[in-house]
Every structure is written in C-alpha cells, then in structure tokens.
Amino acid sequence: MAEGQKYLALGLKFAASIVFFMLAGLALDRWLGWTPILTLVGTVVGAVLSFLNIYWALIRDEPGSQR
C-alpha cells in the first residue's frame, strides 16, 4: 500500500504543479493584459517541469539505481 501512496503523491504533484503554473500565467496575463500568451506558457512550463520531476523520481526509485 505504501508503494501506491507514493505514486498517488507523484500524480497529485504532477497535476498541482500544472494548475499552479497555469494560474500564475493567468494572473500575469490579466495583470499585463496579454491574454492568453502567459497562460499557455505557464501551462507548458508546468507540464514539462512536472514530467521531469516525475521522471527523475522514478529513475531514482528504480532498483539498482546509483542515485
């Protein structure tokens, strides 16, 4: 069960960071009047960083990993 909780936490972190960066981009768009440029950039940046975070966590947890 602990393994499942670890991967559930990774999934929630993935979703939360995408939403966070999207909302940050939306707030900057509304402040600067650039809608929707920064919202799209924030969403893409959040998705890429989230994917890399999960990828590195899974590589680190792989049996026989040196990290």
Helices and strands as residue ranges (DSSP letters): H 2-32, H 37-61
